Amino acid sequence: MSRDGKCGIFLKTLEDYKSAVYVYTKPLRDFSTESMSLIPATHYIYTPLNQLKGGTIVNVYGVVKFFKPPYLSKGTDYCSVVTIVDQTNVKLTCLLFSGNYEALPKIYKIGDIVRFHRLKIQEYKKETQGITSSGFASLTFEGTLGAPVIPRTSSKYFNFSTKDHKMVEALRVWASSHLSPSSALLKLCDVQPMQYFDLTCQLLGKAEVDGASFLLKIGSFLRIYSLHTKLQSVHSESQATLLCLEFHLHGGTSYGRGITVLPESNSDVDQLKKALESADLTSQHSDRFCQSEHEDSFPTPSTMVNGIDLRRSYSGSGSVSLYEVERCQQLSATILTDHQYLEKTPLCAILKQKTPKQYRIRAKLRSYKPKSLYQSVKLHCPKCHSLQEVPQEGNLDIILKENATKTPDTKLHNTLLYDSKIWTTEEQGGRKVAVHFVKHNGILPLSNECLILIEGGTLSEIYKLANKFHSVIPVKSGQEDLELLDLSAPFLIQGKILHYGCKQCSSLRSIQNLNSLVDKISWIPSSVAEVLGIVPLQYVFVMTFTLDDGTGVLEAYLMDTDKFFQIPASEILADDDFQRSMEMIMDMFCPPGRKIDAYPWLECFLKSYNVTNGTEQQVCYQIFDTTVGEDVI
């Protein structure tokens, strides 16, 4: 529309679209057409994330849940990793590659909305993922409700219709009520030691850099991802040693680390500008830049962080010193095996949050229970989740001796499954013991491959046979077949390891069902249990760890088979070397006779959950996906 009220038509032709005519009569809402060129209208179909199939090329919309800013891959391309989610609550991780840094999505924070065209879907390790294909293109939008719908893209030509506008707005509304805002984005006034967070700021000054660094022009608005705070001691001749809070951006691209220059049109930049306009920064920063050139005039650091006096000695009270918390050079004695994307959370914050939730922590082991480590080994049923004590050898011997008084029934001997032999003991009034040797294709295998069924044997006799034969099953004579003993006794013995079954969940079957395994010879405990109708119990370590990170103290529950200690719980009771290894690990975690500041750090994953005890509910915490470091074992 011209000033005189008459309508005007602007025609434009391009070599790439020789037969196309472009007509512009009305500006699109919410963003200027001066910064883009329109291409012929095309009807695009967008696939919900819960309908993706491997081997297809699709167009999708989604809200960003995680991303890594573009970085140079091992090849010649730049790479960006983006995880998105939509209204179907399905997540999709996308690996995006391009030789042009600017061609990758311009994502500034979690919650941004992206549109991907021509994204290839593939299956990798049983998970669906998206990768760039020929012609891949993207648009990015702010996810903030009410913000202008302005596409971010380096492309000069793209299609954006009223339908696209509605899809962006719909995703914004859905994300505002279904996705929690990023907790990683903090203000400086809210920062605590031992945190990783994202910071939006303006560059006011810079130090000299070498040729391998990127040089930012002063005045830029930046977002620094996965910034790390730690305490640093400052020595002064006139004052005692003080602590100041330092900010570190570690190398690499893990956890989305990096720096992005934000455009001044970004809504977060607009908020920051308003905050800066209300503050007098000139007198606050100009002197410090001058003083930092001289070591003697280093500004006196504040010794208060969030109301905590850092000069106070926490070591004397037996708690973790906040200064020790920030000795980041000290390696953790444990290793995380998954979920590395989780940010570290102080224990004081965990204690205030609702369940269920997962956390990553860094703390010290103040104490643990039980002190007698052999008492930490329990039997756990994976079906009913019950826990029970491992039977003591004395009680087990009583159970076996009770069954040893019964005379074996010779009618059940020498079947197609096994050959039978009976001998009479010299003591105990000539007790009879039957041993049934399970055959393999009608032939007795070698002793180290042979399964035997023992009827009337004592514990010491069974142990002697277990050292010679592959596996031993204690049995008794039934009315029509040999039967397993009560599940108070082990259903299978291999060497020194006794395998038990759950009384509540098992439904015992005939010994003759072993026929289905005679061709396999290996006699795997889980296979034996399955054919005999047994739900096998697992040996697990069950311990309580009292953890302290200087901000709070928390009790966490450890239940693990062999991953945490890298020692099999099933063998710890029978192997002296394993017992000594476990004692050494716990003495290293919690050194006797030393203050807690001298203890090593443990980096762990915790999950919170509710336990109902009568009418009361209690919040509990469990350690998971954590293992002892290789240099500790």
C-alpha positions as CSV (number, residue, x, y, z in Angstrom):
1,M,0.0,0.0,0.0
2,S,1.6,3.3,-1.0
3,R,1.2,6.7,0.6
4,D,-1.5,7.7,-1.8
5,G,-3.6,4.7,-0.8
6,K,-3.1,2.7,-4.0
7,C,-2.0,-0.9,-3.9
8,G,1.4,-1.8,-5.3
9,I,2.7,-5.2,-6.6
10,F,6.3,-6.2,-6.4
11,L,7.5,-8.9,-8.8
12,K,10.7,-10.8,-8.4
13,T,12.2,-13.7,-10.4
14,L,15.1,-15.9,-9.6
15,E,17.2,-18.1,-11.8
16,D,16.4,-21.1,-9.6
17,Y,12.7,-20.6,-10.1
18,K,12.4,-19.5,-13.7
19,S,8.7,-20.3,-13.9
20,A,7.7,-18.8,-10.6
21,V,6.2,-15.4,-9.9
22,Y,6.4,-14.0,-6.4
23,V,3.6,-11.7,-5.2
24,Y,3.8,-9.7,-2.0
25,T,0.8,-7.8,-1.0
26,K,0.8,-7.8,2.9
27,P,3.6,-8.0,5.5
28,L,3.7,-11.2,7.5
29,R,2.8,-10.7,11.2
30,D,5.5,-10.5,13.9
31,F,8.7,-10.2,11.7
32,S,10.0,-8.1,8.9
33,T,10.1,-9.3,5.3
34,E,13.1,-7.1,4.6
35,S,15.4,-9.7,6.1
36,M,14.1,-12.6,4.1
37,S,12.9,-13.7,0.6
38,L,9.8,-15.7,0.2
39,I,9.7,-18.9,-1.9
40,P,6.7,-20.4,-3.6
41,A,4.2,-21.7,-1.1
42,T,4.7,-25.4,-0.4
43,H,2.5,-27.6,1.7
44,Y,4.7,-29.4,4.2
45,I,3.5,-32.3,6.4
46,Y,5.0,-32.5,9.9
47,T,5.3,-35.9,11.6
48,P,4.6,-36.1,15.4
49,L,7.6,-37.6,17.2
50,N,5.7,-40.7,18.3
51,Q,5.1,-41.7,14.7
52,L,8.7,-41.6,13.4
53,K,10.0,-44.7,11.6
54,G,13.6,-45.7,10.7
55,G,14.6,-45.2,7.1
56,T,12.2,-42.3,6.5
57,I,12.9,-38.6,5.8
58,V,10.5,-36.3,7.7
59,N,9.7,-32.7,8.7
60,V,9.3,-32.1,12.5
61,Y,8.6,-29.5,15.1
62,G,9.9,-29.7,18.6
63,V,10.9,-28.0,21.9
64,V,14.6,-28.2,22.7
65,K,15.4,-30.3,25.9
66,F,19.2,-30.4,25.4
67,F,21.7,-29.1,22.9
68,K,25.4,-28.7,22.2
69,P,26.3,-25.5,20.4
70,P,28.0,-26.2,17.0
71,Y,31.5,-27.5,17.4
72,L,34.2,-28.8,14.9
73,S,33.9,-32.5,14.6
74,K,36.8,-34.9,14.1
75,G,36.3,-34.5,10.3
76,T,35.8,-31.3,8.4
77,D,32.2,-30.6,9.3
78,Y,30.7,-28.8,12.3
79,C,28.4,-30.8,14.5
80,S,25.5,-30.0,16.8
81,V,23.5,-32.4,19.1
82,V,19.9,-31.4,19.8
83,T,17.3,-33.4,21.8
84,I,13.7,-32.3,21.1
85,V,10.2,-33.2,22.5
86,D,6.7,-32.4,21.3
87,Q,3.1,-32.8,22.6
88,T,3.4,-36.6,22.3
89,N,6.0,-36.5,25.1
90,V,8.4,-38.5,22.9
91,K,12.0,-37.4,22.8
92,L,14.2,-37.4,19.7
93,T,18.0,-36.8,19.7
94,C,19.3,-35.4,16.4
95,L,22.9,-35.4,15.2
96,L,23.3,-32.4,12.8
97,F,26.3,-31.9,10.5
98,S,27.3,-29.2,8.1
99,G,30.4,-27.8,6.6
100,N,29.0,-24.3,7.3
101,Y,28.8,-23.3,10.9
102,E,26.0,-20.8,10.2
103,A,23.8,-23.5,8.6
104,L,23.2,-25.3,11.9
105,P,20.3,-24.4,14.1
106,K,20.8,-21.1,16.1
107,I,19.7,-22.4,19.5
108,Y,20.3,-20.2,22.5
109,K,18.7,-22.0,25.4
110,I,16.6,-25.0,26.4
111,G,13.0,-24.3,25.6
112,D,13.7,-22.8,22.2
113,I,11.5,-24.2,19.4
114,V,13.0,-25.7,16.2
115,R,11.6,-26.8,12.8
116,F,13.6,-29.3,10.9
117,H,13.0,-30.1,7.2
118,R,14.3,-33.2,5.5
119,L,15.5,-34.9,8.7
120,K,16.5,-38.5,8.2
121,I,15.3,-41.0,10.9
122,Q,17.4,-44.0,11.7
123,E,17.7,-46.7,14.4
124,Y,20.9,-46.8,16.5
125,K,21.3,-49.2,19.4
126,K,17.6,-49.8,19.5
127,E,16.9,-46.0,19.8
128,T,15.4,-43.7,17.2
129,Q,17.6,-40.7,16.2
130,G,17.6,-38.0,13.6
131,I,20.5,-37.0,11.3
132,T,20.9,-34.4,8.5
133,S,20.1,-35.5,5.0
134,S,20.5,-33.8,1.6
135,G,18.6,-30.5,1.7
136,F,18.3,-30.4,5.5
137,A,17.1,-27.0,6.7
138,S,16.1,-25.6,10.1
139,L,14.3,-22.6,11.7
140,T,14.6,-21.7,15.4
141,F,12.2,-19.6,17.5
142,E,12.2,-18.3,21.0
143,G,10.1,-20.6,23.3
144,T,9.0,-17.7,25.5
145,L,5.2,-17.1,25.6
146,G,4.5,-13.7,24.1
147,A,7.8,-13.2,22.4
148,P,7.8,-12.3,18.7
149,V,7.7,-15.2,16.4
150,I,10.9,-14.4,14.5
151,P,12.7,-17.3,12.7
152,R,16.5,-17.6,13.2
153,T,18.2,-19.0,10.1
154,S,21.1,-18.2,7.8
155,S,19.1,-19.2,4.8
156,K,17.8,-16.4,2.5
157,Y,14.9,-18.5,1.3
158,F,12.4,-20.4,3.4
159,N,8.6,-20.9,3.7
160,F,6.8,-19.8,6.8
161,S,3.0,-19.8,6.8
162,T,0.2,-18.9,9.1
163,K,-0.1,-22.6,9.9
164,D,3.6,-22.6,11.0
165,H,3.0,-19.6,13.2
166,K,0.2,-21.5,14.9
167,M,2.4,-24.5,15.4
168,V,5.0,-22.4,17.1
169,E,2.5,-20.8,19.4
170,A,0.9,-24.2,20.3
171,L,4.3,-25.6,21.2
172,R,5.0,-22.6,23.4
173,V,1.7,-23.0,25.3
174,W,2.3,-26.8,25.7
175,A,5.9,-26.4,26.9
176,S,4.9,-23.7,29.4
177,S,2.7,-26.2,31.3
178,H,4.5,-29.5,30.6
179,L,8.2,-28.7,30.7
180,S,9.9,-27.0,33.6
181,P,12.1,-24.0,32.7
182,S,15.8,-24.6,32.6
183,S,17.2,-24.5,36.1
184,A,20.7,-24.1,34.7
185,L,20.2,-20.5,33.8
186,L,21.1,-18.4,36.9
187,K,21.9,-14.8,37.9
188,L,25.2,-14.0,39.5
189,C,23.5,-13.1,42.8
190,D,22.1,-16.7,43.0
191,V,25.3,-18.5,42.2
192,Q,26.7,-20.9,44.8
193,P,30.0,-22.7,45.0
194,M,30.2,-26.2,43.3
195,Q,27.6,-25.4,40.6
196,Y,27.3,-25.7,36.8
197,F,25.0,-23.2,35.2
198,D,24.3,-21.1,32.1
199,L,25.0,-17.4,32.3
200,T,23.6,-14.5,30.2
201,C,25.9,-11.5,30.4
202,Q,27.5,-8.6,28.6
203,L,31.2,-8.5,27.9
204,L,32.8,-5.4,29.6
205,G,36.5,-6.3,29.3
206,K,38.9,-9.0,28.2
207,A,42.4,-10.3,28.8
208,E,45.1,-11.0,26.2
209,V,44.5,-14.3,24.3
210,D,46.6,-16.6,22.2
211,G,46.1,-17.4,18.6
212,A,44.0,-20.5,19.4
213,S,41.3,-18.6,21.2
214,F,38.2,-16.8,19.8
215,L,38.3,-13.0,20.3
216,L,35.0,-11.4,21.3
217,K,34.4,-7.8,20.8
218,I,33.6,-5.8,23.8
219,G,30.0,-5.0,24.3
220,S,28.7,-8.3,23.0
221,F,25.9,-10.1,24.8
222,L,26.9,-13.7,25.6
223,R,25.5,-16.9,26.9
224,I,28.1,-19.1,28.5
225,Y,27.0,-22.7,28.8
226,S,27.9,-25.1,31.7
227,L,29.9,-22.5,33.6
228,H,31.6,-23.9,36.7
229,T,32.0,-22.0,40.0
230,K,34.7,-22.8,42.5
231,L,36.4,-21.2,45.4
232,Q,40.0,-20.0,45.2
233,S,42.3,-19.0,48.0
234,V,43.9,-15.5,47.9
235,H,47.0,-14.7,49.9
236,S,47.7,-11.3,51.2
237,E,50.5,-10.0,53.4
238,S,48.2,-7.8,55.5
239,Q,45.3,-10.3,55.8
240,A,44.7,-13.9,56.5
241,T,44.1,-16.3,53.6
242,L,40.7,-15.4,52.0
243,L,38.5,-17.1,49.5
244,C,37.0,-15.7,46.3
245,L,34.5,-17.2,43.9
246,E,35.9,-18.0,40.5
247,F,34.1,-18.9,37.2
248,H,35.6,-21.6,35.0
249,L,34.5,-22.7,31.5
250,H,36.2,-26.1,31.0
251,G,37.4,-27.3,27.6
252,G,35.6,-29.7,25.3
253,T,31.9,-29.9,24.4
254,S,30.6,-32.2,27.1
255,Y,27.3,-31.1,28.8
256,G,26.8,-28.5,26.0
257,R,29.8,-26.4,27.1
258,G,30.5,-23.3,24.9
259,I,29.9,-19.6,24.3
260,T,27.2,-18.1,22.0
261,V,26.9,-14.4,21.1
262,L,23.2,-13.5,21.5
263,P,21.5,-11.1,19.1
264,E,20.2,-7.9,20.6
265,S,16.7,-8.9,19.6
266,N,16.8,-11.8,22.0
267,S,14.2,-11.4,24.8
268,D,16.8,-12.4,27.5
269,V,19.2,-9.7,26.2
270,D,16.3,-7.2,26.4
271,Q,15.8,-8.1,30.0
272,L,19.5,-7.9,30.7
273,K,19.7,-4.4,29.1
274,K,16.9,-3.2,31.3
275,A,18.6,-4.5,34.4
276,L,22.0,-3.0,33.4
277,E,20.4,0.4,32.7
278,S,19.2,0.6,36.3
279,A,22.7,-0.2,37.7
280,D,25.7,2.1,37.7
281,L,28.4,-0.3,36.4
282,T,31.1,2.3,35.5
283,S,32.5,2.7,39.0
284,Q,32.2,-1.0,39.7
285,H,34.4,-2.4,36.9
286,S,36.8,0.2,35.6
287,D,39.0,0.2,38.7
288,R,39.2,-3.6,38.8
289,F,40.5,-3.9,35.3
290,C,43.2,-1.4,36.1
291,Q,44.1,-3.1,39.4
292,S,44.3,-6.6,38.0
293,E,47.4,-5.6,36.1
294,H,49.3,-5.4,39.5
295,E,49.4,-8.4,41.7
296,D,49.8,-6.3,44.9
297,S,46.6,-4.4,44.2
298,F,44.4,-7.5,43.7
299,P,40.9,-6.5,44.9
300,T,40.0,-7.9,48.3
301,P,37.5,-10.8,47.6
302,S,34.3,-11.1,49.4
303,T,34.2,-13.8,52.1
304,M,30.5,-14.1,52.1
305,V,28.7,-16.4,49.5
306,N,24.9,-16.5,49.9
307,G,25.2,-15.6,53.6
308,I,27.9,-18.2,54.4
309,D,31.1,-16.9,56.0
310,L,33.8,-18.8,54.1
311,R,36.6,-17.9,56.6
312,R,34.9,-20.0,59.2
313,S,36.7,-23.3,59.9
314,Y,34.3,-26.1,59.1
315,S,36.9,-28.8,59.5
316,G,37.1,-28.4,63.3
317,S,33.4,-29.2,63.6
318,G,33.8,-32.4,61.7
319,S,31.9,-31.1,58.6
320,V,33.1,-30.7,55.0
321,S,34.9,-27.3,54.5
322,L,33.4,-25.3,51.6
323,Y,37.0,-24.6,50.5
324,E,37.7,-28.3,50.2
325,V,34.5,-28.7,48.2
326,E,36.1,-26.6,45.5
327,R,39.4,-28.5,45.1
328,C,38.3,-29.6,41.7
329,Q,41.7,-30.9,40.8
330,Q,41.1,-33.7,43.3
331,L,39.7,-36.7,41.3
332,S,36.6,-38.4,42.5
333,A,37.0,-41.9,43.9
334,T,33.9,-43.0,42.0
335,I,32.9,-43.0,38.3
336,L,29.4,-42.2,36.8
337,T,28.3,-44.8,34.2
338,D,25.4,-42.9,32.7
339,H,23.2,-39.7,32.8
340,Q,26.3,-37.4,32.5
341,Y,23.9,-34.7,31.3
342,L,22.6,-34.2,34.9
343,E,24.1,-31.1,36.6
344,K,25.5,-31.4,40.1
345,T,23.0,-30.5,42.9
346,P,24.0,-29.5,46.5
347,L,22.5,-31.8,49.1
348,C,20.8,-28.8,50.8
349,A,18.7,-28.3,47.6
350,I,17.9,-32.0,47.3
351,L,16.5,-32.2,50.8
352,K,14.0,-29.5,49.9
353,Q,12.7,-31.0,46.6
354,K,9.8,-33.3,46.0
355,T,10.0,-37.0,44.8
356,P,10.6,-38.8,42.6
357,K,13.7,-37.2,41.0
358,Q,17.2,-38.0,39.9
359,Y,20.3,-36.0,41.0
360,R,24.0,-35.9,40.4
361,I,26.0,-35.1,43.6
362,R,29.6,-34.7,44.8
363,A,30.1,-35.5,48.5
364,K,32.1,-37.3,51.1
365,L,31.2,-40.4,53.0
366,R,30.8,-39.4,56.6
367,S,29.9,-42.9,57.8
368,Y,28.3,-46.1,56.6
369,K,26.4,-49.1,57.9
370,P,26.8,-52.0,58.6
371,K,30.4,-51.8,59.8
372,S,30.8,-55.5,59.5
373,L,30.9,-55.7,55.7
374,Y,29.9,-59.3,55.4
375,Q,26.6,-58.3,57.0
376,S,25.9,-56.1,54.0
377,V,25.3,-59.1,51.7
378,K,21.6,-59.9,51.4
379,L,19.3,-62.0,49.1
380,H,16.9,-60.0,46.9
381,C,13.9,-61.2,44.9
382,P,13.6,-59.3,41.6
383,K,9.9,-60.2,41.4
384,C,8.5,-59.4,44.8
385,H,11.4,-57.1,45.8
386,S,11.7,-58.8,49.2
387,L,15.1,-58.8,51.0
388,Q,16.3,-61.6,53.3
389,E,19.4,-62.6,55.1
390,V,21.8,-65.2,53.6
391,P,21.4,-68.4,55.6
392,Q,24.3,-69.2,57.9
393,E,26.2,-72.4,57.3
394,G,25.1,-73.7,60.7
395,N,21.4,-73.4,60.0
396,L,21.9,-74.8,56.5
397,D,23.7,-77.8,57.9
398,I,20.7,-78.5,60.2
399,I,18.3,-78.4,57.2
400,L,20.4,-80.8,55.2
401,K,20.9,-83.2,58.1
402,E,17.2,-83.4,58.7
403,N,16.7,-84.6,55.1
404,A,19.8,-86.9,55.5
405,T,17.8,-89.1,57.9
406,K,15.4,-90.2,55.2
407,T,16.3,-93.3,53.2
408,P,16.5,-92.8,49.4
409,D,13.8,-94.6,47.4
410,T,15.5,-97.0,45.0
411,K,12.4,-97.0,42.7
412,L,13.4,-93.5,41.6
413,H,16.9,-94.5,40.6
414,N,18.5,-95.0,37.2
415,T,16.2,-93.1,34.8
416,L,16.7,-91.8,31.3
417,L,17.9,-88.6,32.9
418,Y,20.5,-89.9,35.4
419,D,22.4,-92.9,36.6
420,S,22.3,-93.6,40.4
421,K,24.8,-94.8,42.9
422,I,24.3,-95.4,46.7
423,W,27.0,-95.6,49.4
424,T,26.7,-96.2,53.1
425,T,28.6,-93.9,55.5
426,E,30.7,-95.5,58.3
427,E,29.5,-93.1,61.0
428,Q,26.0,-92.0,62.0
429,G,24.6,-95.6,62.0
430,G,25.4,-96.3,58.4
431,R,23.5,-93.4,56.8
432,K,22.8,-94.0,53.1
433,V,23.7,-91.3,50.5
434,A,22.4,-91.5,46.9
435,V,24.2,-89.6,44.1
436,H,22.5,-89.3,40.7
437,F,24.7,-88.4,37.7
438,V,22.8,-86.5,35.0
439,K,23.6,-87.9,31.6
440,H,24.3,-86.0,28.3
441,N,22.6,-87.7,25.3
442,G,22.6,-90.9,27.3
443,I,26.3,-90.7,28.2
444,L,27.9,-89.6,31.4
445,P,30.0,-86.4,30.8
446,L,33.3,-85.6,32.4
447,S,33.1,-84.7,36.1
448,N,33.9,-81.0,35.4
449,E,30.9,-80.9,33.1
450,C,28.6,-83.1,35.1
451,L,25.5,-82.1,37.2
452,I,24.8,-84.4,40.1
453,L,21.7,-84.7,42.3
454,I,22.6,-85.6,45.9
455,E,20.1,-87.3,48.3
456,G,20.9,-87.5,52.0
457,G,24.2,-85.6,52.0
458,T,25.5,-83.2,54.7
459,L,26.9,-79.8,54.0
460,S,30.5,-80.9,54.2
461,E,29.8,-83.8,51.8
462,I,28.1,-81.5,49.3
463,Y,31.0,-79.0,49.4
464,K,33.5,-81.9,48.6
465,L,31.4,-83.0,45.7
466,A,30.9,-79.4,44.5
467,N,34.7,-79.0,44.2
468,K,34.9,-82.1,41.9
469,F,31.7,-81.8,39.8
470,H,30.3,-78.8,37.8
471,S,27.1,-78.4,39.8
472,V,25.2,-80.0,42.7
473,I,21.5,-80.0,43.4
474,P,20.3,-81.3,46.8
475,V,17.2,-83.5,46.4
476,K,14.9,-85.9,48.3
477,S,12.7,-88.8,47.3
478,G,9.1,-87.9,46.5
479,Q,6.1,-90.1,45.7
480,E,6.7,-90.2,41.9
481,D,10.0,-88.4,41.3
482,L,13.0,-86.8,43.0
483,E,12.1,-83.4,44.5
484,L,13.9,-80.3,45.5
485,L,14.3,-79.6,49.2
486,D,12.5,-76.8,50.9
487,L,13.8,-73.5,49.4
488,S,15.4,-72.7,52.7
489,A,18.2,-74.8,51.2
490,P,20.0,-73.8,47.9
491,F,18.5,-75.2,44.7
492,L,22.0,-75.3,43.0
493,I,25.5,-75.3,44.3
494,Q,28.5,-74.4,42.1
495,G,31.9,-74.4,43.8
496,K,31.5,-72.2,46.8
497,I,28.5,-70.3,45.5
498,L,25.0,-71.3,46.8
499,H,22.0,-70.3,44.7
500,Y,18.7,-69.8,46.5
501,G,15.1,-69.3,45.3
502,C,12.2,-67.2,46.5
503,K,9.7,-69.2,48.5
504,Q,6.9,-66.8,47.8
505,C,7.3,-66.4,44.0
506,S,8.5,-69.9,43.1
507,S,6.3,-72.8,41.9
508,L,8.4,-76.0,42.0
509,R,8.4,-78.4,39.1
510,S,9.6,-81.9,38.6
511,I,13.3,-82.7,38.4
512,Q,12.6,-84.5,35.1
513,N,12.3,-81.0,33.6
514,L,16.1,-80.9,33.5
515,N,15.8,-83.1,30.4
516,S,15.4,-79.8,28.4
517,L,18.8,-78.7,29.4
518,V,20.9,-81.9,29.0
519,D,22.1,-80.8,25.5
520,K,23.5,-77.5,26.8
521,I,25.7,-78.9,29.6
522,S,26.7,-75.4,30.8
523,W,24.0,-75.6,33.6
524,I,23.5,-71.8,33.9
525,P,21.8,-71.0,37.3
526,S,19.1,-68.9,35.6
527,S,18.3,-71.7,33.1
528,V,18.2,-74.4,35.9
529,A,15.9,-72.1,37.9
530,E,13.5,-71.5,35.0
531,V,12.9,-75.2,34.1
532,L,12.4,-76.1,37.8
533,G,9.9,-73.2,38.4
534,I,12.2,-71.2,40.6
535,V,12.5,-67.4,40.9
536,P,16.2,-67.1,41.8
537,L,17.3,-64.7,44.5
538,Q,20.1,-62.3,43.7
539,Y,23.0,-61.6,46.0
540,V,23.2,-57.9,46.6
541,F,25.2,-55.4,48.7
542,V,22.8,-53.4,51.0
543,M,24.4,-50.5,52.8
544,T,23.5,-47.0,54.1
545,F,25.9,-44.2,53.2
546,T,25.8,-40.9,55.2
547,L,26.9,-38.3,52.6
548,D,28.1,-34.7,53.4
549,D,29.0,-32.0,50.8
550,G,29.3,-29.0,53.1
551,T,25.8,-27.8,52.4
552,G,23.9,-30.6,54.0
553,V,24.0,-34.2,55.2
554,L,21.9,-37.0,53.6
555,E,21.5,-40.7,54.1
556,A,21.5,-42.7,50.8
557,Y,20.7,-46.4,50.3
558,L,23.0,-48.6,48.2
559,M,21.6,-51.9,46.7
560,D,23.9,-53.4,44.1
561,T,25.0,-56.8,42.7
562,D,28.5,-56.1,41.4
563,K,28.6,-52.7,39.6
564,F,29.4,-50.3,42.5
565,F,32.3,-52.2,44.1
566,Q,33.1,-54.2,40.9
567,I,33.1,-57.2,43.3
568,P,30.4,-59.9,42.8
569,A,28.2,-60.0,45.9
570,S,27.6,-63.7,45.3
571,E,31.3,-64.5,45.9
572,I,32.2,-62.0,48.7
573,L,31.2,-64.5,51.5
574,A,33.3,-67.3,50.1
575,D,36.4,-65.4,48.9
576,D,38.9,-63.8,51.4
577,D,40.6,-61.8,48.7
578,F,37.3,-60.1,47.8
579,Q,36.5,-59.4,51.4
580,R,39.9,-57.7,51.8
581,S,39.4,-55.7,48.6
582,M,36.0,-54.4,49.9
583,E,37.5,-53.5,53.3
584,M,40.3,-51.5,51.5
585,I,37.7,-49.6,49.4
586,M,35.6,-48.6,52.5
587,D,38.8,-47.6,54.4
588,M,39.8,-45.4,51.5
589,F,36.3,-43.9,51.3
590,C,36.1,-43.3,55.0
591,P,39.7,-43.3,56.4
592,P,39.7,-44.3,60.1
593,G,41.2,-41.7,62.5
594,R,41.2,-38.8,60.0
595,K,39.1,-35.7,59.6
596,I,36.4,-35.6,56.9
597,D,38.2,-33.0,54.9
598,A,40.9,-35.6,54.2
599,Y,38.3,-38.0,52.8
600,P,38.1,-38.4,49.0
601,W,35.2,-37.1,47.0
602,L,32.5,-39.4,45.7
603,E,30.5,-38.4,42.6
604,C,27.2,-40.3,42.6
605,F,23.8,-40.4,41.1
606,L,20.9,-40.4,43.5
607,K,17.2,-41.0,43.0
608,S,14.6,-40.0,45.5
609,Y,11.4,-42.0,46.2
610,N,8.7,-42.3,48.8
611,V,8.3,-45.2,51.3
612,T,5.1,-45.7,53.2
613,N,5.5,-47.0,56.8
614,G,2.1,-47.4,58.3
615,T,0.4,-44.1,57.9
616,E,3.6,-42.1,57.5
617,Q,5.5,-41.4,54.3
618,Q,9.3,-41.1,54.3
619,V,11.5,-39.8,51.5
620,C,14.4,-42.1,50.8
621,Y,17.4,-41.8,48.4
622,Q,19.2,-44.6,46.5
623,I,22.6,-44.6,44.8
624,F,22.5,-45.8,41.2
625,D,24.7,-46.0,38.0
626,T,27.9,-45.3,40.0
627,T,31.0,-47.4,40.3
628,V,34.3,-47.3,42.2
629,G,37.1,-45.9,40.1
630,E,39.6,-48.3,38.6
631,D,42.6,-46.6,40.4
632,V,40.8,-47.3,43.7
633,I,40.4,-51.0,43.3
